């Protein structure tokens, strides 16, 4: 079947989007902003709102203007969807689906409440990793799969490179 990678990618996107939206709704319903709930010595849940891009970067530029960032993200999402539509490779489709689902979920947050809901807080002593959510994790995992797939290549690609040397 020619469209198997696309179906796999769309299913991955739907799963990432649904999981993230459900967990964000649980966080919004059960957590007070800024109040830490310890889960483990290195992990708490803490409700926060990110008006910027990854790790809160450029929050000052986009504060109070979520539609601008949502529009930029939708442009990127369209490009990723075209890439997904054209890919014949299943691992690449899974990666693109994870990125698409995570990005769409974060765009929905921006459109719905004006900021992305973050709640996962990992830390070591007083050093905290920036709070994030499952959408962010899906995006990072998707990018990692794309990079690893490119670095490692397919077996046929590696054989062709050896012949060129």
matplotlib code that plots the C-alpha trace (Angstrom):
import matplotlib.pyplot as plt

x = [0.0, 1.4, -0.3, 0.7, 3.4, 0.9, -1.7, 0.9, 2.0, -1.6, -2.3, 0.8, -0.3, -3.8, -2.4, 0.1, -2.6, -5.2, -2.7, -1.4, -4.9, -6.2, -3.2, -3.3, -7.0, -6.2, -3.5, -5.8, -8.5, -6.4, -3.4, -3.1, -0.7, 2.8, 2.0, 4.5, 3.1, 6.1, 5.9, 9.5, 12.8, 13.6, 10.0, 7.1, 4.0, 3.6, 1.1, 2.5, 1.7, 4.2, 3.6, 6.9, 8.4, 10.4, 11.6, 9.8, 12.2, 10.8, 7.9, 8.3, 7.8, 4.7, 3.2, -0.4, -0.1, -0.8, -2.4, 0.9, 2.8, -0.1, 0.0, 3.7, 3.3, 0.5, 2.7, 5.3, 2.7, 1.5, 5.1, 5.5, 2.2, 3.4, 6.6, 4.5, 2.3, 5.4, 7.5, 7.7, 9.5, 7.6, 10.1, 10.1, 6.2, 6.1, 8.6, 6.6, 3.4, 4.7, 6.0, 2.7, 0.5, 2.6, 2.7, -1.1, -1.8, 0.3, -1.4, -4.8, -3.6, -2.5, -5.8, -7.9, -6.2, -3.5, -0.5, 0.8, 0.0, 3.1, 3.1, 6.0, 8.9, 12.1, 14.9, 18.1, 18.5, 17.7, 18.4, 15.1, 14.7, 12.2, 8.6, 7.1, 4.2, 3.6, 3.4, 6.9, 8.1, 6.5, 8.1, 11.6, 11.2, 10.1, 13.0, 15.4, 14.0, 14.5, 18.0, 18.9, 17.4, 19.4, 22.7, 22.3, 20.6, 19.1, 21.2, 21.0, 22.1, 25.2, 26.2, 25.9, 28.1, 30.8, 30.9, 31.5, 34.6]
y = [0.0, 3.3, 5.4, 3.3, 5.8, 8.7, 6.7, 5.9, 9.5, 10.8, 8.2, 9.3, 12.9, 12.2, 10.2, 13.0, 15.7, 13.7, 12.7, 16.2, 17.8, 15.4, 15.8, 19.6, 19.5, 17.4, 19.9, 22.9, 21.3, 20.1, 22.4, 26.0, 28.2, 28.1, 25.6, 22.7, 19.2, 16.9, 13.5, 12.3, 13.9, 15.0, 15.7, 17.9, 19.0, 22.8, 24.6, 27.4, 29.3, 29.9, 32.8, 32.4, 29.6, 26.7, 27.2, 30.6, 32.2, 35.4, 35.6, 39.3, 39.6, 37.4, 38.4, 39.3, 38.4, 34.6, 34.8, 35.9, 33.0, 30.6, 31.8, 31.2, 27.8, 26.9, 27.8, 25.4, 22.8, 23.0, 22.5, 19.4, 18.0, 18.3, 16.5, 13.8, 13.4, 12.9, 10.6, 6.9, 6.0, 4.8, 6.0, 9.5, 9.4, 8.5, 11.4, 13.9, 12.8, 13.3, 16.8, 17.6, 16.4, 18.2, 21.4, 21.4, 20.8, 23.8, 26.0, 25.0, 26.2, 29.5, 30.0, 28.8, 30.5, 32.7, 30.6, 27.0, 25.0, 23.6, 21.4, 18.9, 20.1, 18.1, 19.3, 18.4, 20.2, 23.9, 23.5, 23.2, 22.2, 24.6, 23.3, 21.5, 19.2, 16.0, 18.0, 19.4, 15.8, 14.5, 17.3, 16.6, 12.8, 13.4, 15.6, 13.1, 10.3, 12.5, 13.3, 9.8, 8.5, 11.0, 10.3, 6.5, 6.3, 3.2, 0.1, 0.7, 4.3, 3.3, 0.6, 3.2, 5.6, 2.9, 2.2, 5.9, 6.0]
z = [0.0, -1.0, 1.7, 4.7, 5.9, 5.7, 7.7, 10.3, 10.5, 10.8, 13.5, 15.4, 15.1, 16.3, 19.3, 20.2, 19.9, 21.9, 24.7, 25.1, 25.2, 27.7, 30.0, 29.7, 30.6, 33.7, 34.7, 34.1, 36.2, 39.1, 39.5, 40.7, 38.6, 40.0, 42.9, 42.8, 43.5, 44.2, 42.5, 42.9, 44.2, 40.6, 39.3, 40.2, 38.3, 38.2, 36.1, 33.9, 30.7, 28.0, 25.7, 23.8, 21.8, 23.2, 26.7, 26.9, 24.4, 22.7, 25.2, 25.3, 21.5, 21.5, 24.9, 24.3, 20.6, 20.4, 17.0, 15.4, 16.8, 16.0, 12.4, 12.1, 13.6, 11.2, 8.3, 9.6, 10.2, 6.6, 5.4, 7.7, 6.5, 2.9, 3.9, 5.6, 2.5, 0.3, 2.5, 1.6, 4.8, 7.9, 10.6, 9.0, 8.9, 12.7, 13.4, 11.3, 12.9, 16.4, 15.5, 13.8, 16.6, 19.2, 17.2, 16.6, 20.2, 21.2, 18.5, 19.9, 23.3, 21.9, 20.1, 23.1, 26.0, 24.5, 25.8, 25.8, 29.0, 30.6, 33.7, 33.7, 35.8, 36.0, 38.3, 40.1, 43.4, 42.6, 38.8, 36.9, 33.3, 31.7, 32.2, 29.3, 28.2, 26.2, 23.0, 23.5, 24.3, 21.1, 19.1, 20.6, 20.0, 16.4, 15.7, 17.3, 15.1, 12.0, 13.0, 13.9, 10.7, 8.7, 10.5, 10.5, 7.1, 5.6, 5.0, 1.2, 1.6, 3.7, 1.1, -1.7, 0.3, 0.8, -3.0, -3.7, -1.5]

ax = plt.figure().add_subplot(projection="3d")
ax.plot(x, y, z, "-o")
ax.set_aspect("equal")
plt.show()
